């Protein structure tokens, strides 16, 4: 179940937005890591943080919530 998020206090970093956009475009964690030139562990860490901020549990939920909130390009 998704948790309610107050967008006025939502603090998503630019790197987290980039990550969400990459995932929204169908990127796998390994592909995103390679494309952005960052370690897989960093991608996973940013993903965990952004899922927490968005109140989601899965990548699909996080991407959908980000789209609903207008955070994706």
N, C-alpha and C positions, 0 to 999 in steps of 0.2 A: 504494500500500500504506500502511495506517495504521501509525503508530509507537506503541509502548507508552507510556502516560502514567501516571506515579505521581500519583494524585489527592491524596495527602497533601502534596505539595509544589506542587501546581497553584495558581497565583496569578492568578485571573481577576477582573478588576475588575467593579464593579457596572455600569459603562457597557458593558463587553464582554458581560456577561450580558444586559443589556437588548437589545443588538444581536442576540445569538443568539436571544433570544425573538422579536424582530421578524422575523428571517429564518425562524425555525421556523414562524411563522404565515403564511408565504407572501409576506412583504414583499420587494420588489426593492430594490436598493441606493438607487435614486432615491427610492422611496417612504419608505424608512426615514429617509433624510436629511431629507425634508420633514416627516415625522411627528415626528421628534426635534428638528427645528430646528437641525440641524448640517450643515456643508458635506459634499458627497459625498466629498471628499478625506479628511475625518475619518472617515467611515464606512469607507472603503476601508483607511485606516491601522489602525483598530481591528480590522477584519476580518483584515488580514494578521497582526497581532499575536496575535489569538486563534487563528487557524489554526496559527501557529507553536507557541503554547503547547500546543495540543491534538494536535500532531503530524499535522495533516491538510493536504491540498492544495486541497480544494474547499470551497465553501460547504456543499454537501450533506453531505460527510464531517464538517465541523465541527459542523453541527447534529445529526447523528446521534451523534457522539461526546459532545456536550454532553448529549444526552438520555440516553445510556447511563450517563453519570456523574452523572445527577441534577441537572444544572445548570439545567435549564429549568423554568419554572413550569407 
